[in-house]
Every structure is written in structure tokens, then in C-alpha cells.
Amino acid sequence: MENQTGFIVKVFVVSALLSLLIRYMGPSLGIGGTTTNVLIMVLSPSLIMAIALLSRLPSKG
């Protein structure tokens, strides 16, 4: 049980640090808030995960 709790705490801390990094350092990147940029940022994680999972499928042949 301690192992799972430790893992959850680590994920929470990393997530909080990433959130703070994005909040305070993100505006200095100079990326415009256009519709295209927003779509790329929102859809990229899903597409990356889909590609990663599809590459693990066994091939027929």
C-alpha cells in the first residue's frame, strides 16, 4: 500500500510542478493564442498516445 501511495504522491507533485511551470513560464514563450495553436496543444497528447499504443499492436504477417 505504501508503494502505491508513494507513486500517487510523486505523480501529484510532478503534476503540480508542471502546472506551476506552465502558469508562470508559459507566457514568456511568446506563443500566440490562435485557434490553430490551441488545437495543436489540445490534440497532440491524444495523438501521441494513439500512435504509441497502435505501435504496440501485434502485426499480422
C-alpha positions as a Markdown table, in Angstrom:
| # | Residue | x | y | z |
|---|---|---|---|---|
| 1 | Met | 0.0 | 0.0 | 0.0 |
| 2 | Glu | 2.9 | 2.4 | 0.8 |
| 3 | Asn | 4.3 | 1.8 | -2.7 |
| 4 | Gln | 1.0 | 2.9 | -4.4 |
| 5 | Thr | 0.7 | 5.9 | -2.1 |
| 6 | Gly | 4.2 | 7.0 | -2.8 |
| 7 | Phe | 3.6 | 6.7 | -6.5 |
| 8 | Ile | 0.4 | 8.8 | -6.3 |
| 9 | Val | 2.2 | 11.4 | -4.2 |
| 10 | Lys | 5.1 | 11.6 | -6.8 |
| 11 | Val | 2.7 | 12.0 | -9.7 |
| 12 | Phe | 0.8 | 14.7 | -7.8 |
| 13 | Val | 4.0 | 16.6 | -7.0 |
| 14 | Val | 5.3 | 16.4 | -10.6 |
| 15 | Ser | 1.9 | 17.5 | -11.9 |
| 16 | Ala | 1.8 | 20.5 | -9.6 |
| 17 | Leu | 5.3 | 21.5 | -10.6 |
| 18 | Leu | 4.5 | 21.2 | -14.3 |
| 19 | Ser | 1.3 | 23.2 | -13.7 |
| 20 | Leu | 3.3 | 26.0 | -12.0 |
| 21 | Leu | 5.9 | 25.9 | -14.7 |
| 22 | Ile | 3.3 | 26.3 | -17.4 |
| 23 | Arg | 1.5 | 29.0 | -15.5 |
| 24 | Tyr | 4.5 | 31.2 | -14.7 |
| 25 | Met | 6.9 | 30.4 | -17.5 |
| 26 | Gly | 4.4 | 29.8 | -20.3 |
| 27 | Pro | 3.7 | 33.4 | -21.1 |
| 28 | Ser | 7.4 | 34.1 | -21.8 |
| 29 | Leu | 7.4 | 31.6 | -24.6 |
| 30 | Gly | 5.5 | 34.0 | -26.9 |
| 31 | Ile | 3.1 | 31.5 | -28.4 |
| 32 | Gly | 0.0 | 33.3 | -29.7 |
| 33 | Gly | -3.4 | 32.2 | -28.7 |
| 34 | Thr | -4.7 | 31.4 | -32.1 |
| 35 | Thr | -7.2 | 28.6 | -32.8 |
| 36 | Thr | -4.6 | 26.6 | -34.6 |
| 37 | Asn | -2.2 | 26.7 | -31.8 |
| 38 | Val | -4.9 | 25.7 | -29.3 |
| 39 | Leu | -6.0 | 22.8 | -31.4 |
| 40 | Ile | -2.4 | 21.6 | -31.7 |
| 41 | Met | -1.8 | 21.8 | -27.9 |
| 42 | Val | -5.1 | 20.1 | -27.1 |
| 43 | Leu | -5.0 | 17.3 | -29.6 |
| 44 | Ser | -1.2 | 16.5 | -29.5 |
| 45 | Pro | -1.2 | 14.4 | -26.3 |
| 46 | Ser | -4.1 | 12.2 | -27.6 |
| 47 | Leu | -2.5 | 11.7 | -31.0 |
| 48 | Ile | 0.9 | 10.8 | -29.4 |
| 49 | Met | -0.8 | 8.3 | -27.1 |
| 50 | Ala | -2.8 | 6.8 | -30.0 |
| 51 | Ile | 0.4 | 6.4 | -32.1 |
| 52 | Ala | 2.3 | 4.9 | -29.2 |
| 53 | Leu | -0.5 | 2.4 | -28.4 |
| 54 | Leu | -1.1 | 1.5 | -32.1 |
| 55 | Ser | 2.6 | 0.8 | -32.5 |
| 56 | Arg | 2.4 | -1.9 | -29.8 |
| 57 | Leu | -0.3 | -3.9 | -31.6 |
| 58 | Pro | 0.9 | -7.2 | -32.9 |
| 59 | Ser | 1.3 | -7.3 | -36.6 |
| 60 | Lys | -0.3 | -10.0 | -38.7 |
| 61 | Gly | 2.1 | -11.5 | -41.0 |
